[in-house]
Amino acid sequence: MKKGNKLFQRKIKRDGSLTRLPADFIIDENGKIKAVHYGTNIEDHLPITEILNN
């Protein structure tokens, strides 16, 4: 833990609210929205299978 603390002494600047949630969109070349996903937590994104299928 001491080694980790030495590596990360610099504080990371926060760029907004920590309560923001992700939203992912797939938009085709004509501007049509093909898929939308609103995350429920910071790690919640469109599944890779959904991305590859569109």
mmCIF file as Biopython writes it, N, C-alpha, C and O atoms, coordinates in Angstrom:
data_model
#
loop_
_atom_site.group_PDB
_atom_site.id
_atom_site.type_symbol
_atom_site.label_atom_id
_atom_site.label_alt_id
_atom_site.label_comp_id
_atom_site.label_asym_id
_atom_site.label_entity_id
_atom_site.label_seq_id
_atom_site.pdbx_PDB_ins_code
_atom_site.Cartn_x
_atom_site.Cartn_y
_atom_site.Cartn_z
_atom_site.occupancy
_atom_site.B_iso_or_equiv
_atom_site.auth_seq_id
_atom_site.auth_asym_id
_atom_site.pdbx_PDB_model_num
ATOM 1   N N  . MET A ? 1  ? 0.816   -1.179 0.000   1.0 0.0 1  A 1 
ATOM 2   C CA . MET A ? 1  ? 0.000   0.000  0.000   1.0 0.0 1  A 1 
ATOM 3   C C  . MET A ? 1  ? 0.866   1.251  0.000   1.0 0.0 1  A 1 
ATOM 4   O O  . MET A ? 1  ? 0.519   2.249  -0.633  1.0 0.0 1  A 1 
ATOM 5   N N  . LYS A ? 2  ? 1.976   1.203  0.698   1.0 0.0 2  A 1 
ATOM 6   C CA . LYS A ? 2  ? 2.870   2.363  0.735   1.0 0.0 2  A 1 
ATOM 7   C C  . LYS A ? 2  ? 3.424   2.663  -0.648  1.0 0.0 2  A 1 
ATOM 8   O O  . LYS A ? 2  ? 3.532   3.826  -1.037  1.0 0.0 2  A 1 
ATOM 9   N N  . LYS A ? 3  ? 3.777   1.614  -1.396  1.0 0.0 3  A 1 
ATOM 10  C CA . LYS A ? 3  ? 4.282   1.814  -2.755  1.0 0.0 3  A 1 
ATOM 11  C C  . LYS A ? 3  ? 3.206   2.445  -3.636  1.0 0.0 3  A 1 
ATOM 12  O O  . LYS A ? 3  ? 3.502   3.332  -4.436  1.0 0.0 3  A 1 
ATOM 13  N N  . GLY A ? 4  ? 1.971   1.997  -3.496  1.0 0.0 4  A 1 
ATOM 14  C CA . GLY A ? 4  ? 0.864   2.552  -4.266  1.0 0.0 4  A 1 
ATOM 15  C C  . GLY A ? 4  ? 0.635   4.017  -3.937  1.0 0.0 4  A 1 
ATOM 16  O O  . GLY A ? 4  ? 0.392   4.826  -4.833  1.0 0.0 4  A 1 
ATOM 17  N N  . ASN A ? 5  ? 0.711   4.359  -2.673  1.0 0.0 5  A 1 
ATOM 18  C CA . ASN A ? 5  ? 0.532   5.759  -2.267  1.0 0.0 5  A 1 
ATOM 19  C C  . ASN A ? 5  ? 1.616   6.656  -2.846  1.0 0.0 5  A 1 
ATOM 20  O O  . ASN A ? 5  ? 1.354   7.813  -3.174  1.0 0.0 5  A 1 
ATOM 21  N N  . LYS A ? 6  ? 2.848   6.125  -2.975  1.0 0.0 6  A 1 
ATOM 22  C CA . LYS A ? 6  ? 3.929   6.908  -3.569  1.0 0.0 6  A 1 
ATOM 23  C C  . LYS A ? 6  ? 3.686   7.125  -5.054  1.0 0.0 6  A 1 
ATOM 24  O O  . LYS A ? 6  ? 4.001   8.191  -5.583  1.0 0.0 6  A 1 
ATOM 25  N N  . LEU A ? 7  ? 3.135   6.136  -5.726  1.0 0.0 7  A 1 
ATOM 26  C CA . LEU A ? 7  ? 2.883   6.251  -7.166  1.0 0.0 7  A 1 
ATOM 27  C C  . LEU A ? 7  ? 1.765   7.245  -7.478  1.0 0.0 7  A 1 
ATOM 28  O O  . LEU A ? 7  ? 1.797   7.921  -8.506  1.0 0.0 7  A 1 
ATOM 29  N N  . PHE A ? 8  ? 0.793   7.329  -6.600  1.0 0.0 8  A 1 
ATOM 30  C CA . PHE A ? 8  ? -0.388  8.141  -6.866  1.0 0.0 8  A 1 
ATOM 31  C C  . PHE A ? 8  ? -0.527  9.287  -5.877  1.0 0.0 8  A 1 
ATOM 32  O O  . PHE A ? 8  ? -1.581  9.455  -5.264  1.0 0.0 8  A 1 
ATOM 33  N N  . GLN A ? 9  ? 0.513   10.062 -5.719  1.0 0.0 9  A 1 
ATOM 34  C CA . GLN A ? 9  ? 0.468   11.194 -4.806  1.0 0.0 9  A 1 
ATOM 35  C C  . GLN A ? 9  ? -0.300  12.367 -5.393  1.0 0.0 9  A 1 
ATOM 36  O O  . GLN A ? 9  ? -0.895  13.154 -4.657  1.0 0.0 9  A 1 
ATOM 37  N N  . ARG A ? 10 ? -0.289  12.487 -6.727  1.0 0.0 10 A 1 
ATOM 38  C CA . ARG A ? 10 ? -0.976  13.599 -7.374  1.0 0.0 10 A 1 
ATOM 39  C C  . ARG A ? 10 ? -2.479  13.384 -7.317  1.0 0.0 10 A 1 
ATOM 40  O O  . ARG A ? 10 ? -2.971  12.310 -7.662  1.0 0.0 10 A 1 
ATOM 41  N N  . LYS A ? 11 ? -3.198  14.387 -6.889  1.0 0.0 11 A 1 
ATOM 42  C CA . LYS A ? 11 ? -4.656  14.318 -6.834  1.0 0.0 11 A 1 
ATOM 43  C C  . LYS A ? 11 ? -5.222  14.505 -8.226  1.0 0.0 11 A 1 
ATOM 44  O O  . LYS A ? 11 ? -4.756  15.362 -8.976  1.0 0.0 11 A 1 
ATOM 45  N N  . ILE A ? 12 ? -6.219  13.717 -8.580  1.0 0.0 12 A 1 
ATOM 46  C CA . ILE A ? 12 ? -6.886  13.838 -9.862  1.0 0.0 12 A 1 
ATOM 47  C C  . ILE A ? 12 ? -8.000  14.862 -9.738  1.0 0.0 12 A 1 
ATOM 48  O O  . ILE A ? 12 ? -8.819  14.796 -8.821  1.0 0.0 12 A 1 
ATOM 49  N N  . LYS A ? 13 ? -8.027  15.799 -10.656 1.0 0.0 13 A 1 
ATOM 50  C CA . LYS A ? 13 ? -9.024  16.858 -10.619 1.0 0.0 13 A 1 
ATOM 51  C C  . LYS A ? 13 ? -10.378 16.310 -11.076 1.0 0.0 13 A 1 
ATOM 52  O O  . LYS A ? 13 ? -10.476 15.670 -12.123 1.0 0.0 13 A 1 
ATOM 53  N N  . ARG A ? 14 ? -11.397 16.564 -10.297 1.0 0.0 14 A 1 
ATOM 54  C CA . ARG A ? 14 ? -12.748 16.123 -10.624 1.0 0.0 14 A 1 
ATOM 55  C C  . ARG A ? 14 ? -13.366 17.096 -11.612 1.0 0.0 14 A 1 
ATOM 56  O O  . ARG A ? 14 ? -13.255 18.310 -11.443 1.0 0.0 14 A 1 
ATOM 57  N N  . ASP A ? 15 ? -14.027 16.561 -12.659 1.0 0.0 15 A 1 
ATOM 58  C CA . ASP A ? 15 ? -14.577 17.442 -13.693 1.0 0.0 15 A 1 
ATOM 59  C C  . ASP A ? 15 ? -16.095 17.573 -13.630 1.0 0.0 15 A 1 
ATOM 60  O O  . ASP A ? 15 ? -16.722 17.931 -14.627 1.0 0.0 15 A 1 
ATOM 61  N N  . GLY A ? 16 ? -16.682 17.296 -12.503 1.0 0.0 16 A 1 
ATOM 62  C CA . GLY A ? 16 ? -18.126 17.428 -12.379 1.0 0.0 16 A 1 
ATOM 63  C C  . GLY A ? 16 ? -18.660 16.574 -11.249 1.0 0.0 16 A 1 
ATOM 64  O O  . GLY A ? 16 ? -17.918 16.153 -10.361 1.0 0.0 16 A 1 
ATOM 65  N N  . SER A ? 17 ? -19.940 16.326 -11.294 1.0 0.0 17 A 1 
ATOM 66  C CA . SER A ? 17 ? -20.607 15.563 -10.253 1.0 0.0 17 A 1 
ATOM 67  C C  . SER A ? 17 ? -20.232 14.089 -10.327 1.0 0.0 17 A 1 
ATOM 68  O O  . SER A ? 17 ? -20.098 13.525 -11.413 1.0 0.0 17 A 1 
ATOM 69  N N  . LEU A ? 18 ? -20.068 13.485 -9.187  1.0 0.0 18 A 1 
ATOM 70  C CA . LEU A ? 18 ? -19.782 12.052 -9.132  1.0 0.0 18 A 1 
ATOM 71  C C  . LEU A ? 18 ? -21.047 11.213 -9.279  1.0 0.0 18 A 1 
ATOM 72  O O  . LEU A ? 18 ? -20.983 9.984  -9.266  1.0 0.0 18 A 1 
ATOM 73  N N  . THR A ? 19 ? -22.177 11.861 -9.416  1.0 0.0 19 A 1 
ATOM 74  C CA . THR A ? 19 ? -23.435 11.125 -9.547  1.0 0.0 19 A 1 
ATOM 75  C C  . THR A ? 19 ? -23.846 10.949 -11.008 1.0 0.0 19 A 1 
ATOM 76  O O  . THR A ? 19 ? -24.936 10.450 -11.283 1.0 0.0 19 A 1 
ATOM 77  N N  . ARG A ? 20 ? -22.991 11.351 -11.943 1.0 0.0 20 A 1 
ATOM 78  C CA . ARG A ? 20 ? -23.311 11.184 -13.361 1.0 0.0 20 A 1 
ATOM 79  C C  . ARG A ? 20 ? -23.296 9.707  -13.734 1.0 0.0 20 A 1 
ATOM 80  O O  . ARG A ? 20 ? -22.540 8.917  -13.167 1.0 0.0 20 A 1 
ATOM 81  N N  . LEU A ? 21 ? -24.142 9.346  -14.694 1.0 0.0 21 A 1 
ATOM 82  C CA . LEU A ? 21 ? -24.198 7.974  -15.190 1.0 0.0 21 A 1 
ATOM 83  C C  . LEU A ? 21 ? -23.949 7.978  -16.690 1.0 0.0 21 A 1 
ATOM 84  O O  . LEU A ? 21 ? -24.270 8.952  -17.371 1.0 0.0 21 A 1 
ATOM 85  N N  . PRO A ? 22 ? -23.373 6.884  -17.214 1.0 0.0 22 A 1 
ATOM 86  C CA . PRO A ? 22 ? -23.071 6.852  -18.639 1.0 0.0 22 A 1 
ATOM 87  C C  . PRO A ? 22 ? -24.307 6.654  -19.509 1.0 0.0 22 A 1 
ATOM 88  O O  . PRO A ? 22 ? -25.309 6.081  -19.082 1.0 0.0 22 A 1 
ATOM 89  N N  . ALA A ? 23 ? -24.206 7.140  -20.731 1.0 0.0 23 A 1 
ATOM 90  C CA . ALA A ? 23 ? -25.217 6.893  -21.758 1.0 0.0 23 A 1 
ATOM 91  C C  . ALA A ? 23 ? -24.463 6.605  -23.047 1.0 0.0 23 A 1 
ATOM 92  O O  . ALA A ? 23 ? -23.580 7.369  -23.436 1.0 0.0 23 A 1 
ATOM 93  N N  . ASP A ? 24 ? -24.809 5.510  -23.710 1.0 0.0 24 A 1 
ATOM 94  C CA . ASP A ? 24 ? -24.149 5.116  -24.950 1.0 0.0 24 A 1 
ATOM 95  C C  . ASP A ? 24 ? -25.142 5.164  -26.094 1.0 0.0 24 A 1 
ATOM 96  O O  . ASP A ? 24 ? -26.309 4.806  -25.938 1.0 0.0 24 A 1 
ATOM 97  N N  . PHE A ? 25 ? -24.662 5.613  -27.250 1.0 0.0 25 A 1 
ATOM 98  C CA . PHE A ? 25 ? -25.509 5.722  -28.435 1.0 0.0 25 A 1 
ATOM 99  C C  . PHE A ? 25 ? -24.758 5.162  -29.626 1.0 0.0 25 A 1 
ATOM 100 O O  . PHE A ? 25 ? -23.557 5.391  -29.773 1.0 0.0 25 A 1 
ATOM 101 N N  . ILE A ? 26 ? -25.460 4.430  -30.475 1.0 0.0 26 A 1 
ATOM 102 C CA . ILE A ? 26 ? -24.913 4.026  -31.766 1.0 0.0 26 A 1 
ATOM 103 C C  . ILE A ? 26 ? -25.720 4.763  -32.820 1.0 0.0 26 A 1 
ATOM 104 O O  . ILE A ? 26 ? -26.942 4.632  -32.894 1.0 0.0 26 A 1 
ATOM 105 N N  . ILE A ? 27 ? -25.013 5.543  -33.637 1.0 0.0 27 A 1 
ATOM 106 C CA . ILE A ? 27 ? -25.648 6.359  -34.672 1.0 0.0 27 A 1 
ATOM 107 C C  . ILE A ? 27 ? -25.054 5.941  -36.015 1.0 0.0 27 A 1 
ATOM 108 O O  . ILE A ? 27 ? -23.834 5.915  -36.179 1.0 0.0 27 A 1 
ATOM 109 N N  . ASP A ? 28 ? -25.919 5.614  -36.971 1.0 0.0 28 A 1 
ATOM 110 C CA . ASP A ? 28 ? -25.414 5.164  -38.271 1.0 0.0 28 A 1 
ATOM 111 C C  . ASP A ? 28 ? -24.942 6.342  -39.117 1.0 0.0 28 A 1 
ATOM 112 O O  . ASP A ? 28 ? -25.048 7.497  -38.703 1.0 0.0 28 A 1 
ATOM 113 N N  . GLU A ? 29 ? -24.423 6.042  -40.296 1.0 0.0 29 A 1 
ATOM 114 C CA . GLU A ? 29 ? -23.844 7.069  -41.164 1.0 0.0 29 A 1 
ATOM 115 C C  . GLU A ? 29 ? -24.873 8.082  -41.673 1.0 0.0 29 A 1 
ATOM 116 O O  . GLU A ? 29 ? -24.501 9.154  -42.150 1.0 0.0 29 A 1 
ATOM 117 N N  . ASN A ? 30 ? -26.167 7.747  -41.575 1.0 0.0 30 A 1 
ATOM 118 C CA . ASN A ? 30 ? -27.231 8.671  -41.981 1.0 0.0 30 A 1 
ATOM 119 C C  . ASN A ? 30 ? -27.772 9.498  -40.818 1.0 0.0 30 A 1 
ATOM 120 O O  . ASN A ? 30 ? -28.702 10.287 -40.990 1.0 0.0 30 A 1 
ATOM 121 N N  . GLY A ? 31 ? -27.188 9.314  -39.636 1.0 0.0 31 A 1 
ATOM 122 C CA . GLY A ? 31 ? -27.626 10.060 -38.466 1.0 0.0 31 A 1 
ATOM 123 C C  . GLY A ? 31 ? -28.773 9.417  -37.710 1.0 0.0 31 A 1 
ATOM 124 O O  . GLY A ? 31 ? -29.303 10.010 -36.771 1.0 0.0 31 A 1 
ATOM 125 N N  . LYS A ? 32 ? -29.168 8.205  -38.106 1.0 0.0 32 A 1 
ATOM 126 C CA . LYS A ? 32 ? -30.254 7.494  -37.435 1.0 0.0 32 A 1 
ATOM 127 C C  . LYS A ? 32 ? -29.721 6.794  -36.185 1.0 0.0 32 A 1 
ATOM 128 O O  . LYS A ? 32 ? -28.682 6.135  -36.219 1.0 0.0 32 A 1 
ATOM 129 N N  . ILE A ? 33 ? -30.448 6.950  -35.094 1.0 0.0 33 A 1 
ATOM 130 C CA . ILE A ? 33 ? -30.052 6.302  -33.844 1.0 0.0 33 A 1 
ATOM 131 C C  . ILE A ? 33 ? -30.418 4.826  -33.930 1.0 0.0 33 A 1 
ATOM 132 O O  . ILE A ? 33 ? -31.586 4.469  -34.081 1.0 0.0 33 A 1 
ATOM 133 N N  . LYS A ? 34 ? -29.401 3.976  -33.831 1.0 0.0 34 A 1 
ATOM 134 C CA . LYS A ? 34 ? -29.602 2.531  -33.942 1.0 0.0 34 A 1 
ATOM 135 C C  . LYS A ? 34 ? -29.763 1.861  -32.577 1.0 0.0 34 A 1 
ATOM 136 O O  . LYS A ? 34 ? -30.496 0.881  -32.448 1.0 0.0 34 A 1 
ATOM 137 N N  . ALA A ? 35 ? -29.085 2.384  -31.570 1.0 0.0 35 A 1 
ATOM 138 C CA . ALA A ? 35 ? -29.165 1.788  -30.227 1.0 0.0 35 A 1 
ATOM 139 C C  . ALA A ? 35 ? -28.887 2.864  -29.185 1.0 0.0 35 A 1 
ATOM 140 O O  . ALA A ? 35 ? -28.075 3.764  -29.399 1.0 0.0 35 A 1 
ATOM 141 N N  . VAL A ? 36 ? -29.575 2.752  -28.062 1.0 0.0 36 A 1 
ATOM 142 C CA . VAL A ? 36 ? -29.399 3.664  -26.934 1.0 0.0 36 A 1 
ATOM 143 C C  . VAL A ? 36 ? -29.321 2.838  -25.663 1.0 0.0 36 A 1 
ATOM 144 O O  . VAL A ? 36 ? -30.075 1.881  -25.485 1.0 0.0 36 A 1 
ATOM 145 N N  . HIS A ? 37 ? -28.411 3.210  -24.788 1.0 0.0 37 A 1 
ATOM 146 C CA . HIS A ? 37 ? -28.291 2.500  -23.511 1.0 0.0 37 A 1 
ATOM 147 C C  . HIS A ? 37 ? -27.959 3.518  -22.428 1.0 0.0 37 A 1 
ATOM 148 O O  . HIS A ? 37 ? -26.945 4.210  -22.513 1.0 0.0 37 A 1 
ATOM 149 N N  . TYR A ? 38 ? -28.808 3.610  -21.413 1.0 0.0 38 A 1 
ATOM 150 C CA . TYR A ? 38 ? -28.564 4.479  -20.260 1.0 0.0 38 A 1 
ATOM 151 C C  . TYR A ? 38 ? -28.098 3.607  -19.106 1.0 0.0 38 A 1 
ATOM 152 O O  . TYR A ? 38 ? -28.828 2.729  -18.647 1.0 0.0 38 A 1 
ATOM 153 N N  . GLY A ? 39 ? -26.890 3.848  -18.644 1.0 0.0 39 A 1 
ATOM 154 C CA . GLY A ? 39 ? -26.306 3.029  -17.595 1.0 0.0 39 A 1 
ATOM 155 C C  . GLY A ? 39 ? -26.933 3.270  -16.238 1.0 0.0 39 A 1 
ATOM 156 O O  . GLY A ? 39 ? -27.452 4.349  -15.953 1.0 0.0 39 A 1 
ATOM 157 N N  . THR A ? 40 ? -26.873 2.243  -15.406 1.0 0.0 40 A 1 
ATOM 158 C CA . THR A ? 40 ? -27.382 2.354  -14.041 1.0 0.0 40 A 1 
ATOM 159 C C  . THR A ? 40 ? -26.264 2.584  -13.029 1.0 0.0 40 A 1 
ATOM 160 O O  . THR A ? 40 ? -26.520 2.949  -11.881 1.0 0.0 40 A 1 
ATOM 161 N N  . ASN A ? 41 ? -25.003 2.364  -13.472 1.0 0.0 41 A 1 
ATOM 162 C CA . ASN A ? 41 ? -23.844 2.675  -12.642 1.0 0.0 41 A 1 
ATOM 163 C C  . ASN A ? 41 ? -22.691 3.039  -13.569 1.0 0.0 41 A 1 
ATOM 164 O O  . ASN A ? 41 ? -22.825 2.924  -14.787 1.0 0.0 41 A 1 
ATOM 165 N N  . ILE A ? 42 ? -21.589 3.464  -13.030 1.0 0.0 42 A 1 
ATOM 166 C CA . ILE A ? 42 ? -20.476 3.981  -13.810 1.0 0.0 42 A 1 
ATOM 167 C C  . ILE A ? 42 ? -19.880 2.938  -14.752 1.0 0.0 42 A 1 
ATOM 168 O O  . ILE A ? 42 ? -19.274 3.304  -15.759 1.0 0.0 42 A 1 
ATOM 169 N N  . GLU A ? 43 ? -20.035 1.660  -14.452 1.0 0.0 43 A 1 
ATOM 170 C CA . GLU A ? 43 ? -19.470 0.591  -15.272 1.0 0.0 43 A 1 
ATOM 171 C C  . GLU A ? 43 ? -20.455 0.033  -16.278 1.0 0.0 43 A 1 
ATOM 172 O O  . GLU A ? 43 ? -20.101 -0.867 -17.040 1.0 0.0 43 A 1 
ATOM 173 N N  . ASP A ? 44 ? -21.673 0.532  -16.309 1.0 0.0 44 A 1 
ATOM 174 C CA . ASP A ? 44 ? -22.728 -0.022 -17.145 1.0 0.0 44 A 1 
ATOM 175 C C  . ASP A ? 44 ? -22.733 0.643  -18.520 1.0 0.0 44 A 1 
ATOM 176 O O  . ASP A ? 44 ? -23.106 1.809  -18.654 1.0 0.0 44 A 1 
ATOM 177 N N  . HIS A ? 45 ? -22.314 -0.110 -19.544 1.0 0.0 45 A 1 
ATOM 178 C CA . HIS A ? 45 ? -22.258 0.388  -20.915 1.0 0.0 45 A 1 
ATOM 179 C C  . HIS A ? 45 ? -22.912 -0.628 -21.848 1.0 0.0 45 A 1 
ATOM 180 O O  . HIS A ? 45 ? -23.282 -1.726 -21.432 1.0 0.0 45 A 1 
ATOM 181 N N  . LEU A ? 46 ? -23.046 -0.245 -23.101 1.0 0.0 46 A 1 
ATOM 182 C CA . LEU A ? 46 ? -23.576 -1.173 -24.100 1.0 0.0 46 A 1 
ATOM 183 C C  . LEU A ? 46 ? -22.704 -2.423 -24.140 1.0 0.0 46 A 1 
ATOM 184 O O  . LEU A ? 46 ? -21.477 -2.329 -24.127 1.0 0.0 46 A 1 
ATOM 185 N N  . PRO A ? 47 ? -23.332 -3.582 -24.189 1.0 0.0 47 A 1 
ATOM 186 C CA . PRO A ? 47 ? -22.539 -4.810 -24.325 1.0 0.0 47 A 1 
ATOM 187 C C  . PRO A ? 47 ? -21.822 -4.825 -25.679 1.0 0.0 47 A 1 
ATOM 188 O O  . PRO A ? 47 ? -22.343 -4.296 -26.660 1.0 0.0 47 A 1 
ATOM 189 N N  . ILE A ? 48 ? -20.657 -5.415 -25.733 1.0 0.0 48 A 1 
ATOM 190 C CA . ILE A ? 48 ? -19.874 -5.467 -26.959 1.0 0.0 48 A 1 
ATOM 191 C C  . ILE A ? 48 ? -20.635 -6.173 -28.077 1.0 0.0 48 A 1 
ATOM 192 O O  . ILE A ? 48 ? -20.469 -5.823 -29.246 1.0 0.0 48 A 1 
ATOM 193 N N  . THR A ? 49 ? -21.464 -7.160 -27.742 1.0 0.0 49 A 1 
ATOM 194 C CA . THR A ? 49 ? -22.252 -7.845 -28.774 1.0 0.0 49 A 1 
ATOM 195 C C  . THR A ? 49 ? -23.241 -6.895 -29.439 1.0 0.0 49 A 1 
ATOM 196 O O  . THR A ? 49 ? -23.475 -6.986 -30.644 1.0 0.0 49 A 1 
ATOM 197 N N  . GLU A ? 50 ? -23.810 -6.004 -28.678 1.0 0.0 50 A 1 
ATOM 198 C CA . GLU A ? 50 ? -24.742 -5.001 -29.218 1.0 0.0 50 A 1 
ATOM 199 C C  . GLU A ? 50 ? -24.005 -4.033 -30.150 1.0 0.0 50 A 1 
ATOM 200 O O  . GLU A ? 50 ? -24.531 -3.639 -31.191 1.0 0.0 50 A 1 
ATOM 201 N N  . ILE A ? 51 ? -22.803 -3.662 -29.771 1.0 0.0 51 A 1 
ATOM 202 C CA . ILE A ? 51 ? -22.003 -2.754 -30.606 1.0 0.0 51 A 1 
ATOM 203 C C  . ILE A ? 51 ? -21.636 -3.426 -31.912 1.0 0.0 51 A 1 
ATOM 204 O O  . ILE A ? 51 ? -21.751 -2.818 -32.976 1.0 0.0 51 A 1 
ATOM 205 N N  . LEU A ? 52 ? -21.191 -4.683 -31.846 1.0 0.0 52 A 1 
ATOM 206 C CA . LEU A ? 52 ? -20.764 -5.386 -33.045 1.0 0.0 52 A 1 
ATOM 207 C C  . LEU A ? 52 ? -21.919 -5.720 -33.980 1.0 0.0 52 A 1 
ATOM 208 O O  . LEU A ? 52 ? -21.715 -5.825 -35.189 1.0 0.0 52 A 1 
ATOM 209 N N  . ASN A ? 53 ? -23.116 -5.887 -33.454 1.0 0.0 53 A 1 
ATOM 210 C CA . ASN A ? 53 ? -24.286 -6.215 -34.271 1.0 0.0 53 A 1 
ATOM 211 C C  . ASN A ? 53 ? -24.866 -4.998 -34.995 1.0 0.0 53 A 1 
ATOM 212 O O  . ASN A ? 53 ? -25.678 -5.153 -35.907 1.0 0.0 53 A 1 
ATOM 213 N N  . ASN A ? 54 ? -24.466 -3.814 -34.606 1.0 0.0 54 A 1 
ATOM 214 C CA . ASN A ? 54 ? -24.996 -2.596 -35.242 1.0 0.0 54 A 1 
ATOM 215 C C  . ASN A ? 54 ? -24.000 -1.990 -36.144 1.0 0.0 54 A 1 
ATOM 216 O O  . ASN A ? 54 ? -24.273 -0.961 -36.762 1.0 0.0 54 A 1 
#
